Amino acid sequence: FFDYTAIFAAHEDPLQASSNLQEHLHLIENWTDKLKIKINCAKFTHTTFTLRAHFNRENVKQAKQVTYLGITLDSKLTWRPHIIKKRQQMDLKAAELNWLLGRKSNLSLSNKLLIYKAVIRPIWTYGIKLWGTAFNSAVDIIKRSQ
């Protein structure tokens, strides 16, 4: 699906990185025109590391952070927004499951642990190979909820 397409352009020269990105956007633009695929430019964003980007002669809006396949990338790659979002999701899920995981639940500790491992842990471990390199201060946000 085109909805989940990412283009990564890297170069030590920011002008060259921007040029590489723009070149790929032109290739996609030509491809979509050829296949008569209509693209909603309002849904395009770019998080830069480059200069302005254009698609169909329109500026692609720049965001300080973008979510791609459930992983929030910020322009400085601190992972803090992603970790905060995961912490919020974990807190919501824990509140939903409080009747099972709370102190008043009659479930054994081993069953509570199974539920935690099956439902809550996957929330924060998704994409950990990427965000696991974050600063300790950001990772501590997750650790505090354990």
C-alpha positions in Angstrom: 0.0 0.0 0.0 1.2 3.5 -0.8 0.0 4.7 2.5 3.0 3.2 4.2 5.8 4.3 2.0 8.9 5.9 3.3 11.8 7.4 1.5 15.1 7.8 3.3 17.6 10.1 1.7 21.0 10.5 3.5 24.1 12.3 2.5 26.8 14.3 4.3 25.8 17.3 2.1 22.2 18.4 3.0 21.7 19.8 -0.5 22.5 16.4 -2.1 20.3 14.6 0.4 17.4 17.0 -0.5 18.2 16.5 -4.2 18.1 12.7 -3.7 14.8 12.9 -1.9 13.3 15.2 -4.6 14.5 12.8 -7.3 12.7 9.9 -5.7 9.6 12.0 -5.3 9.7 12.9 -9.0 10.0 9.2 -9.9 7.0 8.3 -7.7 5.1 11.3 -9.2 5.8 10.0 -12.8 4.8 6.5 -11.8 1.5 7.6 -10.2 0.7 9.8 -13.2 1.4 6.9 -15.6 -0.9 4.6 -13.7 -3.4 7.3 -13.2 -3.2 7.0 -9.4 -4.4 10.0 -7.5 -2.3 10.8 -4.4 -3.5 13.0 -1.6 -0.7 15.4 -1.1 -2.2 16.6 2.2 -1.2 13.3 3.8 2.5 13.7 2.8 5.0 14.7 5.5 8.7 14.7 5.7 10.9 14.8 8.8 14.1 16.4 7.9 17.4 16.0 8.0 17.1 17.9 4.5 15.8 21.1 3.0 12.3 21.6 1.6 10.8 18.8 -0.5 8.2 19.1 -3.3 5.6 16.7 -4.7 3.3 17.8 -7.7 4.9 21.2 -7.4 3.6 21.6 -3.8 5.7 21.8 -0.7 5.6 18.6 1.4 4.8 19.7 4.9 7.6 19.2 7.4 6.8 17.7 10.8 8.9 17.6 13.9 7.8 14.0 14.2 6.2 11.4 12.1 4.7 8.0 12.9 5.6 5.2 10.5 4.3 1.7 11.0 3.6 2.4 14.7 7.0 3.9 15.4 7.2 7.6 16.1 10.4 9.2 14.6 11.3 12.7 15.7 13.7 14.9 13.8 16.5 14.6 16.3 16.0 10.8 16.7 15.7 11.1 20.5 12.9 8.5 20.6 11.3 10.4 23.5 7.9 11.0 21.7 7.8 7.3 20.7 8.6 6.2 24.3 6.0 8.6 25.8 3.4 7.3 23.4 4.2 3.7 24.2 4.0 4.5 28.0 0.6 6.1 27.5 -0.6 3.0 25.5 0.8 0.7 28.3 -1.0 2.7 31.0 -4.3 2.5 29.1 -4.0 -1.2 28.6 -3.0 -1.8 32.2 -6.1 0.3 33.3 -8.3 -1.8 31.1 -6.9 -5.0 32.5 -6.8 -3.8 36.2 -9.7 -6.2 37.0 -7.4 -9.1 36.0 -4.0 -7.8 37.1 -5.0 -5.7 40.1 -4.5 -6.7 43.8 -8.2 -7.7 44.1 -7.9 -10.2 41.2 -8.1 -13.8 42.2 -5.6 -14.8 39.4 -2.4 -16.4 40.4 0.8 -14.4 40.0 1.9 -16.7 37.2 -1.3 -16.1 35.3 -1.0 -12.3 35.8 2.6 -12.6 34.4 1.3 -14.5 31.4 -1.2 -11.8 30.7 1.5 -9.1 31.1 3.8 -10.9 28.7 1.1 -11.5 26.1 -0.7 -8.1 26.2 1.4 -5.3 27.8 5.0 -6.2 27.0 4.5 -6.3 23.2 3.3 -2.7 23.4 6.7 -1.4 24.6 8.9 -4.0 22.9 7.6 -3.3 19.4 10.5 -1.7 17.5 12.9 -1.9 20.4 15.8 -2.7 18.1 15.4 0.8 16.8 14.5 2.8 19.9 16.5 0.7 22.3 19.5 3.0 21.6 17.7 6.0 23.2 19.2 7.9 26.1 18.7 6.3 29.5 16.5 9.3 30.5 14.0 8.4 27.8 14.1 4.6 28.4 13.5 5.4 32.1 10.0 6.5 31.1 9.2 2.9 30.2 11.1 1.4 33.2 9.0 3.5 35.6 5.8 1.8 34.5 7.1 -1.8 34.9 
